């Protein structure tokens, strides 16, 4: 299938969803403390993108969450509300921009809080959604834990206890470690087939990711074929990336259809587009034709403005925020002062006793939203 959008030829293929189907919520935890060398950390972007290409990322299939951890944990995404493949690729890129979280991550990795966060994400609604029934019933819960180097001896038992509690919550745990391990490592995986050890991520992930994906996919089959003698019986095909070429003679800039953190530039009379990355913590905004703060980009916040009314609207999930849709109709998310809410009728922030806190009628979820919600994804 071929689509031409504003001169950029987008080529799609028949199997863009990944062959691995499963009703599963999956959370990936990556060590981001600066104990992990730069050359060992940066490769996570490529390999995590590669991992999720195996999965069918759909509202009724795989939903994915991401955690970056060091001395503290940073939740980059939760499985609910649902985010599509484009949005997940984007969040993986944001996860690998650890410099934006260096104060929280610090130097060392604390594994126990990361496991606790996996449990929390997979068993509790995310912040801002506690009043909504968005948890999926009877979903398979999966946690993938990457570790670098052995756990500090004083923390080993606490890590084992946290992993045991996660298994008691019926979470399937997978663990991948590099640069050595401690005695807690065998306890991190649900069983032998869910443990991966390598000298370094740079040399080992290329080989481990296909086995990890096929192991996960095989465990979700109606009749699982995994056994101690055959941990990876499946052979699943990955979704292909959407290809692009230039189709115009003029200079132009267009978004990357695979990842909002990148964009393409078509130079004069050149059919090969050049790919560029946006600066840290920004995304390409097709409405402005430039990189913008992620909170203002529809690909990230999943909000859009109506095209016929220029005004501000109550944020769908946070009364303390509002969506500014003046002039350019780009959904700028802005915040009221503390203890104030946005009054849509008066078009101003007011003390909570005077403002309104209702679901707005004007702010529109993008086409990726599920019925019944207007999603906030500026933190998740």
N, C-alpha and C positions, 0 to 999 in steps of 0.2 A: 504494500500500500504506500502511495506517495502523496504528500500534501505540500502545497506551496503556500507559505504564509508570509506576506510582505517580502517576497523575493527570496526567502530562505527555504530551500527544499528540505523537507523533513521526511525521511524514509523510515517506515515502520515495518515490522515483520509479524507473521502470524502468531508467534508464541512470545508475546511481550510480558506475560504474567508469571513465568516460571512454572515448571511442571509439578512442583511440590505443593500439594493442596493439604490444608489442615485447619481445623478450628482451634487455633492456638494463640495465646498471648505470650509473647517472647520478650524478655528483657536482657540486654547485653550490658555488662559492666566492664569498663576498660580502665586500667591504671594510668592516671594522668599526672601523678606526682613527678617532680623533676629528678627523682631517683632513676626513672626510666629515661635512658639517653635519647636524644633527639632522633637519631637515626633508627632507633627501635620503635619510637612512638609514631612518627609521621606515616609509616606504612599502613597504619590502621585505616586510613581513609580508603585506600585502594582495596584492601582485603575485606573490610566490612561492606563496602559497596558490592563486592563480588559475592559475599555470603548471602545478602538478602536478594540477589538476583535469582537464587534458586526457589524462592518462596512466592506463592501467589498472594500478593498483598492486596487484600480486598476486605470490605467491612465484615463479611462472613467467613473470612479465611484467616490469614496471618495478620495480626496487629502487633506492632513492634515498639519497644521502649528502649531508651539509651541512658546509661549512667556513666559519668566520669568520676573517678574517685582518687583521692590521695589522702591527705590528713583529714579532709572532709569530703562529703559526696556532693556532686552536682547533678541533678536530674535534667537531662537534655530533652527527653521525650518520654511520654508514657503511652502504653498501648491504647488507652482510651482517653480522649476521643480519638477516633480513627484518623490516621494520616496516610495518604497514598504514597506510591513509590517515589514520585518526585519530591514530596515533602520529606520522606525518610532519607533519601540521598542527601538532601540539603542539610538535615540535622546531623547526619554522620560527619559531613564536612565541618559543621559548627562544633561538633564534639572534638574534632582533632585540632581545633584552634585553642589549645589549652592555655595559651598566654593570657586569654581574656579572663581566666579563672585562677591565676597563679596565687592570689592571696588565700584562696580556699584550699587549693590543692597542696601547696607547700612542697616539701621534698619527698617525704616517705609515703608509702601506701598503707592505709589501714583497711584491711580486708573485711573485718567483722562488720563495720557500719555499712559497707557496700552490700554484703549479703542481707543485712537487715533491711536495706532500702529495696532490694529485689523483692523480698517478702512483702514489704509494705505496698509496693506498686502493684503486685499481683493479687493482693487480697483486699485492698482498700480503694475507694474512689479517689482520684487525684484532687488536689486542692482546687477549690472553686466549683466542684461538681458533687459535693456531698448530698445535696438535696435532689440530685437527679439519678435515676436508675440506669446508669450506663455500663455497669459491670455485666459481662457476658456470662450467662449461666452455663455451668458444666463445661467451661472452656478448659483445654489442656494448658497448663501453666509451665513455662520453660524459662530457666535462667542460665545464661552463659557467662562464666566468670573468667576473665583473663587476669593472670598474675605475673609479676616480674620479680624473680628472686625469692628466696625463702622468707617466710613469715618470721617476725621477731619471736624468739622463744617464749617471751612473756605473754604473747597474744595467741599462741597456738591453740590452747584449749578453748578459748573464747570463740575462735573461728570454727573449730569443730562443733561446738554447741550450736552456733548460729546455723551452720549448714545442716545439722541434724533437725533443727526446728523447721527449716525450709522444706526438707523432705517430708516431715510430718504434715506440712501444709499441702502435700501432694504436688510439689514443684519438682519437675525433672531438672536436675542440675548437671551442667557440662562445665568442665574446667580445663583451661589451656594455660600452661605455665612455661616460662622461659627463664634461662639464667639460674637454674637450680630451684629446689623446692624444699619444704620442711615436712615434718611428719603429719601436718594437717592435710597435705595435698590429696592422699587417697580418699579422704572423707568429703572432699569438695564435689565429687561426681556421684550421681545416683548409683552407678556401678562402674565396673572396669571399662566398659565400652564407651563411657562418657568422660574419660580422662585422656588428655593429650599433653605430652611433655616434649620440649625441644630446646636446643642450645640457645637459640635466639629467635625472636619473632621475625627478623628480617630473612633468615634462612629457612624457617620452619612453617610460617603461616601459609605460604604458597601451596604446601602439600597438605596441611592440616585442614584448611577451610573446606575443600571438596568432601573430605571424609566427615567433617563436622556436619555439613549440610545434609549429606546423604544419610548420616546416622539419625539426625532429627526427623528427616522426611520418612525414613523407614519406620521409626517408632510411632508415627501417626497413621500408618496403614491400618485398615480395618482388621487385618490379621498380621500383626507385627512379625517380621522374620528375623529380627535381631537375636543372635545367640552368642555365647562366649567365643565360639569358633568363627563367627562371621558377624562382626560388629557393624559392617556397612554393606548390607546386601543390595541396597537400591542403586540405581544409576539414573539420577534425575538431571534434566537439562535446564540450564539457566535461561532466564529471560535475556534477550539481546537489548543492548542499548539502542536508543533512537539515533540514527545517523543524520547528519546535516551536510548540505553543500550550498554554496552561494549560487543564486540564479539571476542576479541583477548586475548591471554595469556600474551602479553607483555605490558609493561608500555608505555602509549602514551597520547598525548594531542591533543584535537580537538576543533574546534569552536562550540559555542552554536548555533544551527540552528535557534533559535528564537531571539537572541540578541547578537550583536557583542561586547558588553561590558563585556561579560562573556565567559568562556570556560570550557570544561570538561576534567578531567583527569581520565584515566582508569588505575587503579593500577593492579599489577600482579594478574591474575586469579580471578579478581573481576568483576562480570557482571554489577554492579551498578556504574555508573560514578559519580565522585564528581564534583560539580559545583563551580567554583571560579570566583570572580570578578576581572577585571583589575583595576589597580590604577586609581585615578582621571584623567579624561580627556585623557585617553588612551583606545585603543580598541584592541581586539585580532586580530592579523594578521596571517592568515593561511599560508602565504608565508614564513614568518620567524618563525612560530611556537611559537610566544611570543607576549606579549602586546607591542604595538607600539604607537607612537604619532598618534592621529586620522587623521591628515592631510595626513599621508602616508598610510592609510589603505583603500583598494579599497571599502570596505563596506560603507565607509563614503564619500570619495571624488569622487566615481563613475568613476574613471579612471583606466585604465589598460595598461600595456606596451605590445608592440608586443614581441613575443617570439624569434624573429630571428635577431633583430638589437639592438646593445648596443650603445645607444647615448642619448642625451637630446632632448626634443621636446618643441615647443612653447605650452604654456598652452592654451586650447581651448577658454577660456573666459577672460583671463587677460594677456595682453601683458607684464606686469611687472613681470610675473612669468613664470617658465618653469618646465617641468616634467623630472626628472633625472631617466633614465632607464638603468643606467650602471650596469654591473656585475650581480646583483641579480634579475633584472627585476621587482623590486618592484617600483611602481610609487611614487617616492619621490617628493613632490611639494616644489620647492625652489623659492626664490624671488630675483630679481635683485635689485641693488641700486636704490635709488630714481631717477626719470627722465630717467631711462634706460629701454630698452626692450630687449627681448632675440632674438638674431639672430641665427636661426636654421642652416643656411648655415655655419656660422663661429663658431658655437657652443660656443657662448659667449654672455655676456650682453654688449650692446652698447648704446650710447646716442640715444634717440628716433629718431633722424633724419637719423640714419644709420642702425637701426635694422629693422627686419621684424615683422609684426603683422598680420599673416594670420592663418587661421585654419590649424592645423597640419595634416599631412596625417598618422602619425604613432601612436599617442596616441589614444587608443581605449576606447569608453565608455563601461561600463560593460553591461551584458545582460539585466539589468533593465532599460537601457536608452531608451528614445523615439527616433524614427527616426528623423533625422534632427538636432540633438543636440549632443554636447559632454558636459556633465554636470559638472559644478563645484558645489560641495556641501560642501566645507570646512567651510563655514559659515552658510549655510542654511540647 
